[in-house]
Amino acid sequence: MGDELRRRAVHASGVGFPALHLLDIVDWVTLGYLLVVASVVAAGLEAIRLGVGLDWTVYETLTREYEADNVAGYALYMFSMTAVAWVFDPRVAVPGMLMLTLGDPVSGLLGSNEAGRAKRAGVVATMFVVCFTLAFVVLVRSVPLPTAAVAAAVGGAGATAADGFTPVVRGYVIDDNLTIPPVASLGIWLVLFLSG
């Protein structure tokens, strides 16, 4: 299995967090605490990796070249999922988490983009369809059909934009692992708020 496929498989394994709630295994507050623990572990590992120079083979396999001197994507992934879990209610946060855990790996398998460059139109379209579908399936359980469709479209568009272009600010790559959940969840929340 190539490094990229391994990365995507590990990425998709994070679906276990929102699945715990969707399957009623843990309540929302408990999931929030589990995510905090995972974020603390990720922060500790990153502090050791960046501060001491821990050089495990898993880092060589699962991190990208631009992450060598920056916080790695797996930690940003945990931080962003934790943030949306504490800021938003489940019907808003879970779709954002699913877009990161499932939508992003699908998009990445179809075509990755270099920092500062946009993905191809076909990859962008596929990402939107996947994200829209994931959000709609969650939202339609608790929101009227038209509102669920609009919220899924807005959230999916936000996730697609975050995934489709990775900006570089002062030499630091703004990783989509950090941006997909909050951008998607904010879009969904806004639609639900405006719909009353």
Summary of the structure (lengths in Angstrom):
residues: 196
radius of gyration: 16.4
end to end distance: 48.0
largest distance: 52.3
contacts: 640
relative contact order: 0.14
helix: 74%
strand: 3%
